Amino acid sequence: MSESTEIIQELLQSVAVDKDYRTESLNLLEKGESRYLRDLKLNLASTLTSEHLSAKECGLIALSTAVNNTNKPLTQYFTKYAEEQGATAAEIAEAVGCASLLASNNIFYRFRHFTQKEKYTQIPARIRMQLMMKPVTGKEFFELMSLAISAVNGCEMCVNAHEDSLIKLGTTEERIFDAVRISSLITATGKVIF
C-alpha cells in the first residue's frame, strides 16, 4: 500500500467515511502521490482545536459550513460530532438554518454591493430573518457562524457587517479568526470528500 493510500484511509476514517471511499479528486491525489494529502489530513485534524472556541462551537461552525457546501459526508460527521460535544437538536437545526439563511443574504447583499446603486438599497429586501432575532445559540455565536459562512460565500458586505457586530459584542479577533479558519478548512476538505 502506498503512503498516499494510507493517508487517504486515515483522512477518511477521521470523518467516519469508509476507508475505500473515493472521489475523482481523491483518486487524482492518490495517483499523483500528492504531498498535499498529508497537509490536508493535518489541517483537518487541527480544525476542531481552538483556544478561543469550545469543541461544541467548533463542531457547529464545521456543521454549518458542511451544510453550506452541500457536503453530505461532512454534514453527517459534524452533526454527530456536535451532538457528542453537547449540542442540542435546536442548536444543530440553527447551524443548518444559518447556512441556508446566509446563502440568500450573501447573494442578495453581494448583488447590492456589486451594483452600488442607491435604488437597490431603498427597495425592501423582503427576506425573513427571524432566526437572527433570538438565536438559541446566542446572538454572539450566531453572528460568528454568520461571519464564517459569509466568508466562505465571498460576501464582503456581510463579512464586514458581521465582524463589526462581533467586535461591538466584545468578541476577540482570535475567536473570529478561528471561526473563519474552521470554515476554510472544512471547505478545503470538502473539495476531495463529498
Rosetta blueprint (number, residue, H / E / L):
1 M L
2 S L
3 E H
4 S H
5 T H
6 E H
7 I H
8 I H
9 Q H
10 E H
11 L H
12 L H
13 Q H
14 S H
15 V L
16 A L
17 V L
18 D L
19 K L
20 D L
21 Y L
22 R L
23 T L
24 E H
25 S H
26 L H
27 N H
28 L H
29 L H
30 E H
31 K H
32 G L
33 E L
34 S L
35 R L
36 Y H
37 L H
38 R H
39 D H
40 L H
41 K H
42 L H
43 N H
44 L H
45 A H
46 S H
47 T H
48 L L
49 T L
50 S L
51 E L
52 H L
53 L L
54 S L
55 A H
56 K H
57 E H
58 C H
59 G H
60 L H
61 I H
62 A H
63 L H
64 S H
65 T H
66 A H
67 V H
68 N H
69 N L
70 T L
71 N L
72 K H
73 P H
74 L H
75 T H
76 Q H
77 Y H
78 F H
79 T H
80 K H
81 Y H
82 A H
83 E H
84 E H
85 Q L
86 G L
87 A L
88 T L
89 A H
90 A H
91 E H
92 I H
93 A H
94 E H
95 A H
96 V H
97 G H
98 C H
99 A H
100 S H
101 L H
102 L H
103 A H
104 S H
105 N H
106 N H
107 I H
108 F H
109 Y H
110 R H
111 F H
112 R H
113 H H
114 F H
115 T H
116 Q L
117 K L
118 E H
119 K H
120 Y H
121 T H
122 Q H
123 I L
124 P L
125 A L
126 R L
127 I L
128 R L
129 M L
130 Q H
131 L H
132 M H
133 M H
134 K L
135 P L
136 V L
137 T L
138 G L
139 K H
140 E H
141 F H
142 F H
143 E H
144 L H
145 M H
146 S H
147 L H
148 A H
149 I H
150 S H
151 A H
152 V H
153 N H
154 G L
155 C L
156 E H
157 M H
158 C H
159 V H
160 N H
161 A H
162 H H
163 E H
164 D H
165 S H
166 L H
167 I H
168 K H
169 L L
170 G L
171 T L
172 T L
173 E H
174 E H
175 R H
176 I H
177 F H
178 D H
179 A H
180 V H
181 R H
182 I H
183 S H
184 S H
185 L H
186 I H
187 T H
188 A H
189 T H
190 G L
191 K L
192 V L
193 I L
194 F L
